[in-house]
Structures are given as C-alpha cells and as structure tokens.
Amino acid sequence: MLAPGLSKSARRAQFTLWDKDIYERKNIDRQLFSQGYIGTPKAEVLNTLYFNDNAIVNLKWFTDTRIIESGAFLIGCPDNHEARLHILNTTDRIEGACLIAGNSDYTSEAFLYHHTWKDKPWDPRILYPEIANPVQSAATSCTGEAVEQDTPQLAGANHMAASLLLWLFTQYKEKTIDSDLPISVKATENGFIVTRRSDYHDA
C-alpha cells in the first residue's frame, strides 16, 4: 500500500529499500503481491512492481546506516520501538527528516519528525517516552501472527497506517518546515486525531 503511493508521490526521488524479510505465504492476505513471489525478498518485489527496478535495494535490516547521505528523508514502518528510535537517531545524525507509521489491531498512526525538532515537546521521543527507552514489545506484529489470532482488522489497519503516512508526506512537501505542520495523525475506533505544532505552547 505504501510503496505504490510513494512511487507516484515522489517520482523524481532516488529510493533505497531496506528490508531483509522474505515474502511468505502468511503475508498474502495483507500485501499486494501475487503468490508467484513467495520466497522472494520483499524489497526486490517492491522494486520490481512499483519502482521499475530503479531503486537501490539493501537486503538487510536498517542497522548500519553510515552509508545514508546527509539530508536524506527516511520513511519507516517498524513494529518495535528499538527500530523507531534508530530511525529517529539516524535522522538527527544526517540532519534530515523522517516519517514513521505503525498500527495495532484496531488503530493506525503516523508521525513526522525533522532533526531541528530534537528535544522539542513534539519530538516523538518526548511524546512517546517508551520509544526513548525501548523494551520488548508485546504488541501484535504485522505478520501472519494476526491471521492465527483471527484478527482481520490488522490488514485494514496496515493499509490505514500507510494512507496516514502518505497524507503527512504530502503535507510536508507542500509546506515549509517552520509552518504549522501536522506532526501526527491517528485513526481510532472513534475517528481521526490530527496533532499540529501549534498544539504546543512553544511551537
């Protein structure tokens, strides 16, 4: 859901795809790949289907990020706080910006971060202290585990998280970093919640 949207929203960008995961049968219900790709690295499938094989593909986890150039824009959909923290810290190091999305069974959320926002009240590590001090998460992973638990909402929540991230990406492209940007958007059972910098007194 996210890859096709990004490929249309940032056609001139040079994409680098980081993912060590292999496409498995248990992924069929929530990822837009045919069964013919089972056993193929997900990053390679995405590159072929949505980026015309023009993206750079790294078949490893997002850990050694020294090769990322300064000012890069990072987009991540990790399912654990340790990975979210690594993306945020890398964003600071390269003086860039990032978007991170995630979901549980029933809710979806995406948030925007720019390196100049470090230690501000809207820094995700301050808004969500659990990110700054990650521990082993007990949340349901975005994998076949959800199918085994009979929670069909997870596929919809995955797609919603991607849509929220794409919306924030559009906002970021169309506005300046000093404007009243939305910094997060969340979809819950009760509706949508948008948070902006102006919601904080020293914005």
ChimeraX attribute file (.defattr): number of C-alpha atoms within 10 A of each C-alpha:
attribute: neighborCount
match mode: 1-to-1
recipient: residues
	/A:1	15
	/A:2	17
	/A:3	16
	/A:4	13
	/A:5	14
	/A:6	20
	/A:7	17
	/A:8	11
	/A:9	14
	/A:10	13
	/A:11	10
	/A:12	8
	/A:13	11
	/A:14	11
	/A:15	18
	/A:16	15
	/A:17	19
	/A:18	18
	/A:19	16
	/A:20	16
	/A:21	14
	/A:22	17
	/A:23	22
	/A:24	16
	/A:25	13
	/A:26	15
	/A:27	19
	/A:28	16
	/A:29	13
	/A:30	19
	/A:31	14
	/A:32	12
	/A:33	16
	/A:34	11
	/A:35	12
	/A:36	8
	/A:37	16
	/A:38	17
	/A:39	12
	/A:40	13
	/A:41	17
	/A:42	23
	/A:43	22
	/A:44	23
	/A:45	18
	/A:46	19
	/A:47	20
	/A:48	13
	/A:49	13
	/A:50	16
	/A:51	20
	/A:52	10
	/A:53	13
	/A:54	12
	/A:55	18
	/A:56	15
	/A:57	19
	/A:58	14
	/A:59	16
	/A:60	13
	/A:61	12
	/A:62	16
	/A:63	11
	/A:64	9
	/A:65	13
	/A:66	10
	/A:67	6
	/A:68	15
	/A:69	12
	/A:70	14
	/A:71	14
	/A:72	14
	/A:73	18
	/A:74	18
	/A:75	18
	/A:76	18
	/A:77	19
	/A:78	18
	/A:79	18
	/A:80	17
	/A:81	20
	/A:82	17
	/A:83	18
	/A:84	23
	/A:85	19
	/A:86	16
	/A:87	23
	/A:88	26
	/A:89	16
	/A:90	23
	/A:91	24
	/A:92	20
	/A:93	16
	/A:94	17
	/A:95	16
	/A:96	19
	/A:97	23
	/A:98	20
	/A:99	24
	/A:100	24
	/A:101	26
	/A:102	24
	/A:103	27
	/A:104	18
	/A:105	18
	/A:106	16
	/A:107	21
	/A:108	26
	/A:109	25
	/A:110	27
	/A:111	23
	/A:112	23
	/A:113	22
	/A:114	18
	/A:115	19
	/A:116	15
	/A:117	15
	/A:118	17
	/A:119	11
	/A:120	15
	/A:121	16
	/A:122	23
	/A:123	20
	/A:124	24
	/A:125	20
	/A:126	14
	/A:127	12
	/A:128	12
	/A:129	12
	/A:130	15
	/A:131	19
	/A:132	18
	/A:133	11
	/A:134	14
	/A:135	11
	/A:136	8
	/A:137	12
	/A:138	7
	/A:139	11
	/A:140	16
	/A:141	16
	/A:142	21
	/A:143	17
	/A:144	17
	/A:145	13
	/A:146	17
	/A:147	17
	/A:148	10
	/A:149	9
	/A:150	10
	/A:151	13
	/A:152	15
	/A:153	14
	/A:154	23
	/A:155	21
	/A:156	15
	/A:157	23
	/A:158	25
	/A:159	17
	/A:160	23
	/A:161	26
	/A:162	23
	/A:163	19
	/A:164	23
	/A:165	30
	/A:166	21
	/A:167	14
	/A:168	21
	/A:169	20
	/A:170	13
	/A:171	15
	/A:172	18
	/A:173	11
	/A:174	10
	/A:175	11
	/A:176	10
	/A:177	13
	/A:178	9
	/A:179	12
	/A:180	13
	/A:181	18
	/A:182	18
	/A:183	23
	/A:184	23
	/A:185	22
	/A:186	21
	/A:187	19
	/A:188	13
	/A:189	8
	/A:190	7
	/A:191	8
	/A:192	13
	/A:193	11
	/A:194	14
	/A:195	15
	/A:196	15
	/A:197	18
	/A:198	13
	/A:199	14
	/A:200	11
	/A:201	7
	/A:202	9
	/A:203	14
